[in-house]
Amino acid sequence: MLRINGKKSAAAAATLLLGAMSMVACSSKEETAPSATGQGATEKPKPTITVSAYERGRVPAEEGTMEKNRWTDWINANGPVNVKYVLVPRNESAQKFNTLFASNTAPDIINEYDTNYRNKLYDQKQIQPIDELIEKYSTDYKQLMEQYPTLRKVGTKPDGKLYETGRLQNTGALYAVIIRADWLEKLNLSVPQTPEELLEVAKAFTFNDPDGNGKKDTFGISLSSFSGVTIDNMFGNVGFVLENDTISWNWDRFKAAMSFKKQLFDQGVVDKDFLTDKNGEKAKKDWLAGKLGIYTMQHAYNDAGYTNYETLKSNVPTAKILTLPLPKTQFGQFSMELGNPVQMTTVINIKAKDPEAAIKFIDFMSRKDTMLTLRNGLEGVHHTLDDNGCAIPIDAEKNTKELGYTGDYWMMSSTSFEGKCSSLETKLKPDTQNKKDYLEFFKNKTVYESPDRPYPAFALSEHMPTLPTELQTISNDLRGAKLDEGKLGEAVTKAIVSGSSYSVDQAMADAKSAWDKLNGKKLEEFYAKWYAENKEHAFLTKDVYQILADSKKNQK
C-alpha cells in the first residue's frame, strides 16, 4: 500500500503529479472509443450500477435529459458497465443524498464536490474503504495512484484506509486583482504597494474624474464578493492561521482588515450599497462599464476572463489593465487562493451490490481518452486537432449545445491530462490587439503564484479539516460561511457602515465577547490539536506550492 509522509515524499509526489502532465497533455489524437470489455463477443452481459450526477438544468430539450442523452449512451456503449444516473440538485445535493440514504436508495457511486459532506458520510459509515477493491479490480486508477501518490494521500481517512477517488488538476492563480492602467497614467499615479497607497489611488479613481467625462460616476475599488475577500487576504485575515508551527485565531489581522474596509467606506471610494451586492454582479457591471478602477475577478486567466476583457474594451476602447499584486502590510505580503491540484470527488456506497463493477467504472472514467471525449466531443464531429494536438472546435454553437452539460459526467476525470491545451496562453491565438494585450496580462499571473507571497490560509478550502457537528455549529454562529457572516461578520459590517457611532474598537470588543460566549476557544483547541496530529500527512498550502514549483521546472 502506497503512503507518503513528510516534506521529502510530498515533494516527490508533487514532482510526479505535475512532471508527467506535459507528456499526457496535448495528445496527437484521441484514441478510438475503448471497447466495453476488451474481450470477445461471448463476454457475459455488463453489470448495472447507479451513479449520482448533478442536475443543473443545462441539458437542452433536443439533447434529452441528464439521465439519458448522447453522452450517457456513449458511456454505456463504451464503458464496462451499464449506468443508471441518479440526479441530485446541485445546490441541494446534501439534502437529496440524505433522503436517498434514509430511504435506502442512495446510488452505488456518489459524486460530490463538498468535502465536508463526504467526510460526514465517512463518519456515519455510509461509504466503504476501497484499498483492497482497487488492488484487486483496478488497472487505470491504481496506475494513476502509483504515478501520483498524492491521490492516495488526500483520499485516505483518519483510520488509515482509502475511501475517496479524485482527479488531478492544473494549479495556479484562480483570481486576479485588476487595476485600470490607463487611469493610473492619466492621473500620474504609480501602482500601489501599501494599504496607504491603495487608499490614495482609490480616492483618486473616485474623485479625480479618471474617465474624463466630467462626472463623479466612478468608484475606486469594490468591497463586495471577491473584492472584499481581497482586502482580507491583503492582511492575511483568513481566520485561523499557521504561525510558529501552530494554528491559532489571529485577532490582529482581523482588526486590521476591518479598519481598512471602514476607511474605504468612510472615504467614499466604494459603492455604499455593497452589502446588497452579495454575488458581486453590480461590481462586475461597474467594471465592465468602465466605472470601477480596481476589481477582483475569479477565473480571470481562462476563457471567461478574456470574454470579460473584450466586453470592457467594447465599452471603453481606451481601457488598459494591469495585474495588481496585493499590497504589503505589517503582516507580510500575500496572494489569493490557488487552484486545487488534487481534488477528491467520489466515494462508493457501503451498500453497493457490485463494488467490482463500481471500481471498473471509476477506472473507465479516470482514463485520459474518456475525459477528452466527454470534454471535447468527437474528432471530426465536434473538433479537429491543431499542430499541438489540441482540440479546436468546429462549430462553437453546436458544441455549446451538445457538450455544455457534460462536466458533471467527467468530474472523476483528471483535467490536467489536457496540459497546455487547457491553458488560455495556448488557446488564445494572438491575431488581434486585444488578444495580444490579454496574453501580456496573462503572463503576470505569476505574481500570485510565488511562495514568497503565499496564500495566507494553512490549507486550501477543500483540504481543510472537517469540524465535528458541535464545533460546526459554533463556527457557523461565529463566522457563518465567510468572514463577513455570523456574529463576527455582524460586528465587522456594523463598524464599516456606522461611521463614528460604532468604532472598530467597539466592534472588536463585541466580536471577542461573542467568541467567548459561543465557545470559540473550542475551535482554537480543535485546529491546534488537528495540526499537531496531522501536519506530517495533511495536504497543506505548502504542498500546493511544491507542486506548482515542480510544474514550472518540468515546463522549462
N, C-alpha and C positions, 0 to 999 in steps of 0.2 A: 504494500500500500504506500503510495507516494504522499509524503508530508513535507512542508517546508517551514522552517523556523528561522528567525533572526535576520540580520541585515544581509549577511552574505548570501543566504539562499534566496532571500527576497529579491536581491539584485540579479541573481542567476535566473530566477523566474521571469523577472522583468525583461532581461535580455532575450530569453526565449520567446516571450509574449510578442514583443514588437519586432524582434530581429527577423522573423520569418514573414512578417506581414507583406513586405515588398515582394517576396517570392510568390505569395499567393494572391497578390493584388490584382493586377490588370492582366488577366489571362488572355491568351490569344483567341480563345473561342470557348463558349460554354460547351460542356460535354453533352452529348445527346442524352435524352431523359433516361435515368437509370431504370433498369428493369425492376419489376415489383419484387422479385425474389432472387434474381440472379441464378435461377435454376431452370430446369426443364418444364415443359408443359404439364408434366404429371404431378407437379408440386401440389400439396394439399391446399384447400381454399385458405385465403388470407383471414386471419382473425380480425374481429371488430373491437375497437376501443372507443371510448368517449374522451373528448379533449375540449377544454374551455377555450373560448375566443371572445374578445371584447366586442360588444355591439356599440357602434358609434353612429349608426345611421348613415354610413358613407356609401353603401352599395347602390348604384343606380338601378332603377327598376328593371331595365332591359338586361342587366347583368345577373339578376336573380336575387338571392338573399345571402346574408353572411353564412348561413348554414349550407347553402348549395349554390354554386356558381362555377364558372370555368376553372377557377383555381382549386376549389375543393375537389372537383372532378379530376384535375391534373394530379393532385396529391394522392388521391385514392387509386388512380391508374398507375402511378409510378412508384408509390411508396410500398412498404412491406405489410401494411395493414389497411383495413377499411376504417375510416374515421367518421364518427358522428360528432358534429360540433355542438357543444352546449354553450349557448350565448349568455353573457353576463354584461349588464350595462357598465360602461367604462367608469362612470363617476359614482356608481353604487355597487361596485364589484364585491366588496366585503359583505354587504348585506345580502346580496344574492348568493354568494358562496355559503354564508351561514345558513340560509334557508335550505340550500341543497344538501348540506351536511346533515341538518336536522331531519330532513325527510329521507335520508339515506340514498340520495340520488346525485351526489356530487360526482363529477367526471373522474375518470381514471387519471388523466393528466391535467394538472391545474397550472395554467399560465397566469402569473400575477406579478406585476411590477413592484407592488408595495412590499418592501422588505419586512415591515412591522407585521403585516398580515401573515406572510409566510412563516415568520417566527412564531406567531400565535398558533398556527396550525401545528408547528413542531411541539410547542409547549403542551398543546391539547392532545398530542399523539394521534393526529389525524393523517399524518404522512409517514412514509416508510423510508428507512435507510436504504441506500442503493449501491453501497460499495460492492457487495457480492454480486448483485444483479449486473452491474457494469462489467465486473471481472468475468462473469460467465457468459453474458449475452451481447455485450457491446463490442464493436470494432472501431467505428468512427469517433464516438465521443471519448472512448478510452484512449485512443491515439491522441486526440486533441489535449486531453489532460496530461498525457506524457510529454507532449511538446510544451505545454503551458501549465506548469504545476499550480499557478495562482488560481486556476479554476477549482482545483481541489481545495486549496486553502480557504477560499472565500465560501465555497459550498458546504464546508464542514461545520457542524453544530457543536455546542459545548460538550456533548457526550463523546466527541472524537470521531463520529461517523458522518459520512457524506449523505446529505439529504437533497441538495439542490443541484440542478444543472444550469448553465448560463452561457453567456456569449462574450466574445471579445470585441471591443470597440476602439476605434482610434480616439485617443485622448487629446487634450489641448484646450485652449480658451473657449469657453461657452459664451462669454459676454464680451461686449466692447463698450467702454465709456467713450463716446464720440463727442468731439468739440468742433464747432464751426471755425475752421482755419481762416476763412475769408473775413469773419467778424474780428478775429484777433488782428489780422493785417490792417483792416480799416481803422480799428481803434488803437493801433500801435501797442498791442499787448503781447506779452510772452505767455507761453504755455505755463499754467500754474503748477507749482511744485510743492506747495504747502497749503494747508487749510486756509490760512490767511490770504494767500494769493488767489485761491479758488473763490473765496468770498468776493474779493475785489473784482475779479473777472466777471463773476455772476452779476454783480451790481452794474458794471459797465454794459454788459449784454442787455440788461433790463432797462437802463435809464438813458443810455447814450445813443439811441437810435441806430443800432448796428445794421439794420436792413435798409436804412436811408429813406424811409417813406414818410418821415416827419411825424410819425405817430408813436405813442407809448403803447405798443401792442406786442412786445416780446417779453419772454421770460429768460432769466439767466440759466436756470437749472430746474430739474424736476425733483419732487420728493415722493412721487407715487411709484408703486410697484418696484421694479428692479432698480430704479434710480434711488429710491430710499435705501435699498439694501446696499447700494454702492457707498453711501455715507457710513453705514455700519461697518462695512469691510474696510473702508479707509482707516478707521480707528481700531480695526481688529475686533470689533464688537460683535462677536458671534456666540455670546453666552459663555459656555464652558470652553476654556482654552487650555492648551498644554504649555506649561512653563515650568522650568526646573524639574523636568521629568515627573510632573504630577498634573492632574487635571483639576481645575477649580473654576469657580464663577468669578469673573473679573468686573467688579463694580466701577473701577476707574475708567475702563473703556466704555462701559455703559453710559456713564455720566458725560464723558467727552463727546460721544456721538449725539446724545440728546441735546447737549449745549449747542453743538454746531447746527443741528437741524433747526433749533429755536432761533439761532442767529439768522439763518437763511430766511425763515418765515418773517421774523421781525423786520428784516431789512427790505422785505417786499420783493425778493428776487425769485420767488416760486409762486405757482398758482395757489391762491388762497383756498381753492376748493379741492386740493389734492386728496383730502380724505375720502371724497366721493369717487375718486378715480382708482378704485381698488385694483383693477386689472391693467391699469396703465394705458388704456386706449385713448384717453384725452391727451395725455402727454405724447403718445405716438403721433396723433393727428397734428399736434402743435409742431412736432419735429418735422414731419413730412411737409407741412405747410411753410416751413422756414421761419417759425416763430419761437423756437426754443434753441438755446445756444449750447447746452450740454445735456446729453441724453444717453442713457444706458440701454443697449439693445441686446436681447437674448438671441442666440443663433446668428450673430452678425457676420460670421465667417462661412456662411453657406449660402445656398440659393436665395433664401428668404432675405438675407442681409443685402444681397445685391439688388433684389427686386425693390426693397425699400429705398435704396440709394437712387435707383432710377426714378422712383416716384419723387424723391426730393429734388433731383435735377430737373425733372419736368416742370415742377412748380417753381423752382429757383435755379435757373440755368447757371448762375454765377456761384453757386454754393461750392465750397471746398470743405473737406473734412479731415480731421486728424484723430489718431488714437491717443487718448489721454491716459497715461499711467496714473494710478491712484496716488494722489499727493502723499508725501511722507509726513507722519505725525510723530508725537512723542513716544508712541508705542512701536514704531517701525514703519516699514513700507510694505503694503500687502497688495493682493490681487483678488479678483473674483473667482468663483468656483470653477474648477476644471471639469471636463467631461469624464465620466466614469469608464475606465478602460475594461473593467471586469464586472459585468452585470449579471446577477443571478435572476432567473425568470421563471423557473419551472420546478415543480415537485410532483411526486406520484402519490395518489391517494392510498392510504394503508389498506383500503378495502378493494383495490383494483384486482379484478379477477384474473387478469393475464399480465403480470408485471413484465414478462419476457417481451410481449408484444409492445408494451409501453416503451421499454428500453430501445427496441429496434426502431420504433417511430422517432424517438429522440435522436438516434443515430442518423436516420434519413434527413431529419430537419437540420442537423448540425453540419451537413455536407456543404461544401462550397458551391457546387453546381445547383443544389436545391435553392440556396439563398439567392444566387444570381438570377435564376429563372423567376422566382417569385418577386424579386425586386425590379428586374429589368424587362421581364417578359421573354418572349421567344425571339431568337435571332431570325431576321427576315420578316417577322410579323410586327414586332414592336421596336426593334432596334437593329442597327448594324454596328460593326466594330471599327474603331479608328486604328491608326497605326500602333497605338499603345495597347490595343486590345480592350479599350474602354467602350462601353455601350453608348451609342449615340441614338437618341430617339428618332424614329422615322416620322411619327405623327404625334406631336405633343398632346394634342386634344384627345386623340384616341387612347393614348397611354394614361392620361388623367382619368378617363372613364373606366378603362379596363384594368389598370394597375393601382389606382388611387386608394384602394381599400385593402391591399394585400399585407400591409405592415404587421398586422396582428397575427397573421399566419406564420411569418418568419421571425417572430420575436425570440425564438430559440436559436436563431442563426447568427453567426458572427459577422457583423458588418465590416469588421477590419479586413475581411477577405477581399474587399474591394480595393484596399490600399489607397494609392494615389488617385485611383479612378473616382473615389468619392470626394476628393478634395476640390474645393472651388478653384484653387490655383491651377488644377489640371483641366477642369471642365470649362472654365471661363476663358474663351479664346480672345486675345487682345486685338480684336478687329474694329473696335470703336474707342473713342477717347474715354468714354465713361468706364468701359471695361479696363482699360489701361490704368486709369486713376484708381479704380477699386482694387485692382491687383496690388498696387503700391500700398494702399491702405491695409490690405490683407497681410502683407509681409510684416507689418508692425504688430501683429497679434502676439509675437514672441515676447513682448514686454510683460504679458500676463502669464507667461509660462516658465518663469525663472524661479528657482527655489530661493533666490536672494530677495524676491518679493512674493512670498508664498501666500496661498490661500490660508487665512488665519485659523480655520477650524482644524481640529486634530484628525478628522476623517471626513470624507465626502458624505453627503446626506444619506446615500443608500448603504453606507457601511457603518453608520452609527449604531451603537448598541441599542437593542430594544428594551424599553423600560417595562418592568412589571406593572400590572394593572393599577395598583395603588399609586405608584410613582408617576405613571402616565397621567392619572387624574390630577396629581399635584402639578405636573408640568403644564397641563392644559389650563389649569386655573391661573397659573402664574404667567405663562408665556403664550398660550394659545398655540396656533400652528406656526406663528412667526414672532419675531421680537416686538412687533407693533400691535400684538393682541394680548389677551389676558390682563391680569392686574398690573403687570409691569408696563404693558403697552398702553393701558389707560392712563397711567401716570405720565408716560412719555408724550402721548398725544395732547394731554391737557397742558403740559408745560409748553409745548410748541405753539399752541394756538391761543394761549391765555394772556399773552403779554406780561405785564408786571404783576398781574393779580395772582399768578401761580408760578413761582420761581422754580428753577432747576433744583435748588436745594430742597424745596418743599417736595418736589417730585421724587427726589432721591430718598427722603425720609419716608414717604408713603410707600415707595417700592420696597425698601428694606423692611418696613413693618409688615407688608403683605408677605414677603419672603419668610419672615419668622413665623407669622400666624398660620401660613399654609404649609409649613414644614419643608421649605426649600432646602434646609440643611440635609434632609434625606436624599435629595437629588445630588448634592455635593458628595455625600458619602458613597452613593452608588457609583458615580462616574470615577471617583478616585480609586475605589476598590476594583472596578472593572478594568481600568487601565493597568493597575498594578498586576492583575492576574492574566491579562490578555495582550500586553504590549508586544510580546515576542512573536505572536502568531496572528494578531489582528491586522486587517488591511487598512493602513493609515495613510494620511495625506503624503507623508514622506515616500511611501511606496509608489504613489502615482508619479511623483517627480522622478523617481528612479526609472520607471517605465518610460516616461517622456524623454529623459536623457538618453537612455539606450536606443530609443526610437530614432532620435536625431543622429546618433553615432552611426547607426546602420544605414541611414539615408545618405551619408557622405560618400 
